[in-house]
């Protein structure tokens, strides 16, 4: 049995991660911004009594990150997964995310939530990982972070924040070498969730995002399970395929 720490567990990929890890018999420490709006997640507390704990945390609030660190003090974490992020950087139809009219406030907020906060959280929970058994830290990213794969342009806000996250996590993988902590960034693919395109339809009224959360998460769990210390610092998709930086 492992102890998994997971952010953004109230919906989408985070909720699916929580379900699958609980089904495997693991303990899950989950976070969300608002328990009152996380009915599906809260229902799992009763179903998996004693195996699921839920804490408040908001990546946009650094104080909540530090407070969480104190609440989890001296508790071992085997696997750290940062799933939470803001999807504001995906606004492609907004005139605030196109060259010539970029919104600096949105850009700064996205950069803070999607790059700075995950690394601050990792720093805060670093002692917990050290006393865990598996010692793995996973950060969900996106293929749009790849510089060499950028042939379409656009996505300024999302691309820059995700690329910065990848660079930061790569540095982290090197800095944690002596601690034998395995680190990776994983792209879940274009998943049919609220933030991933569930409401975006084509002419057949079907979601453009064709990967279901269950498929993406089950794939990522396999990738995480197979991640060895020798491969720390990789950038891969939910099937384990390497993505160019």
N, C-alpha and C positions, 0 to 999 in steps of 0.2 A: 504493500500500500504506500502510495506517494502522497505528499502534501503539495498541492498545486496552488499557486497564487495567480489570480487572473483579474485583469481590469476590464471594465465595460461589459459586465456580464448580464446586463438587463435585457439585451435583445441581440438579434442577429448572430454573428459569429461567436460573440462572447457567451451568449446563452447556450448555443450549441456546444461549445467547448465544455461548459459547465455540465450539461446533460451527459455528454459522452464520457467525461472523466469520472463522474459519479457512477455511471453505469458500470464502469470498470472496477469500481470498489475503492476509489481514491478519495482522499479528503480534499475539499476545495475551499480556498479562502477567496471569496469573490468581492469585487467592488462595483459600485454604481453611484451615479450622482443623486438619484432620488428613489428611495425604496418605495415610496408611495405610488410611483409609476412603473414599478417592476413586478407586476402581479405574477407573471409566469415564473420569474426567478424566485419569488417568495414562496410560491407553491411547492418548489423543490425542497425547501427547508423541512417541511413536514414529511414529505415522501422519503427524504434521505436524512432522517433525524440523526444528528450528531456528526454528520459527514460534510455539511455545508454551513459555512459562516459567511455572513454578508456585512460589509462595512461601507460606510459612506466615503467616497473620494471623488474629487473633481480635478482633472488634469489642469484646468484653468485656475485652480486655487492651490498655490504652492503650500499654503499653511495646512490644507487638508492632507497633503502628501506627508508633511512632517508629522502631523498628528497621527496618521496611520502608522508611521514607523514606530512611534512610541507605544501604540496599542499592541503592535505585534512584536515588541521587544523580546529578544531571546527565544523566539519561536523558529524552529527550523523550517526552511522552505526548500523542497527538492527541485521544483520547476517554477520559474518566474515567466509569465507570459504577459507582455503588454499588448493588449488588443485595442484598448480605448483610443479614440482619436476624433477630431472634429472633421466633418466632411465638407466644411465650407470651401476648401480648396478645390472641390470638384465642380463648383458652379461655373459651367462653361457657357451658359446662355446669358449670364449676368454681365452687364457692361462694367462691372467692378473687377473682373478677372480677365480682361483682354488688354493687350498692349495698347498704350495710349490713354488708358483710363483705369489703371490698377489702383485698388483701394489699399493704402498703406496700413490702415487700422486692421482690416480683415487679414491682410498678409502677416502682420506682426502677431496677431492672436493665433493664427493657424500655426505659425512657426513655433510659438511658445508651447502650444498644446501638443503638437505632433513631433517635435524634436527635443526641446529643452526639458519639458516635464517628464517624458519617459526616462531620460537619463538621470534626472534628479531623483525620480522614484527608484531607479536601479541603485543609485548611490545610498539612498535611505535604507533600502532592504538588503544591501550588500552583506551586512553581518548575518542576516537570516539565511542567505544562500550559503555562506561559509560553513554553517553548522548543519546544512542539509546534506542528504546523501548523494543525489544525482548531480547537483551543482550545474544547472542549465538555465540560461537566460535567453528568452526568445522575444523578439520585437517584430510585430506585424508591420509590414511596409507595403509598397505597391510597385508594380512593374514600371509605372511612370517615373520612378526614382532613377531608373537606368539612363545615364547620359548617352551611352553609345546606341541605345535603342530608340532614342528620340528622333523620329522622322516626321512627326506631325506638328511639332511646335505646340504652343498653347499650354494650358494647365500650369501657368507660372507659379501660382500660389502653392498648389499641391506638389508639383515636381520639386520645387526648391526645398520645401520642408522635408519631404521624404528622402531626397538625396542627402540632405544634411543629417538626417537621422541615420542613414546607412553609413555615412562617413564616421559619425560619432560612435556607432556600434562597432565598426571595424576597429577603431582605436581602443574601444573597451575590450574587445577580444584579445588584443595584444597586452593591454595593461593587466588583465586578469590571468595571464598565462601561468604565473607562479602559483596562483590559487587553484589551478586546474579546473577553472570554470569554463564550460562550453557556451559559446555565444553565437547567435545566428539571427539574420533578418530573413523573414519569409513573406512572400507575396501570396495571399490567399486566392488570387485570381479575381475575375470579375464576377462577384457573387450576387445573387438575387436577394438583396436585403434592402431595407429602407434607404440606407446610405449608399448602397452599391448599384442601385438601378432598378429596384422592384417597381417603382412607379413610372419608369421610362419604357414606353412600348413602341413596337414597330407597327407596320401597317396591318399586321395580323392580330394586334392587340395582345401581344405576348411580351414579357419582359425581355429587354435586350440582353441583360445579364443572364447567362444561361447556366451558370454553375450554382447548384443548390448548396445551402449552408452545410447540410449533412455531409455531402461529398467533399467539400473543401476542408472541413474540419477533420474528418476521418483521415484525409490525406495528410494534413499537417501534423496530426498526432503521430502518424507513422514516420514522417520525416524527423520529428522531434525525438522519437524513440530511437531512431537509428543514428542520430547525431553523436559523433564521437568527438573527443577532445582534439584529436588530430585534425578534424575538419572545422574547428572553431573559426568563426569569422566569415562564414559563407553567406551568399545571397542566393536563395533558391525559391522556387515556386512550391505550390502545395503538393506537387508530385515528386519533389526532390530534384527537379531539373535546375541546373545552375543558370542564373541570369547574369548577363554581363553588367559590369558596373557603369 
